[in-house]
Amino acid sequence: MPSTVIAHIEYDVNQTLLRIQFVSGAVYEYLQVPEIVYNTMKGYREKGVFLNKFIKGKYPFKKVA
C-alpha cells in the first residue's frame, strides 16, 4: 500500500470499523464505514486523497493512539 501519509489500514466487518495508522504513528478509528468504502479505498492509488475526499467528515471517528 504505497502512501506518503497512511502506513496501514484494516477493517472490522462486524463492527463496520475502519482503522487507519498514519506514518506519524497516529491511529484513528472511523465508525459505521460500509465495507464497500473500505474495499474501494484498498484499490485506490492515493489513499490519503481517498481518506480526505470520501471518509473524513462523513463518518464519526476517534483517535486511539
Phi, psi and omega in degrees: 000090180284120177206144179275344182241334184253123180272324187200144172230147174213160185223135174253106185295326181290327180258359187045052185243125177256122181250126182238125174255127181269160178304327180293344183104344178295144179233130178236145173246126177257128188261152175062033179272121179297147181302325180297327178293316177299312181298322178294318179298319179304321183272354183280134184294313183255089187296325177296320177295316179300314179304311182293325186275323190242351184239307181301132179082355181249338181230144175296151182213166172213145176274129182247344177203000000 
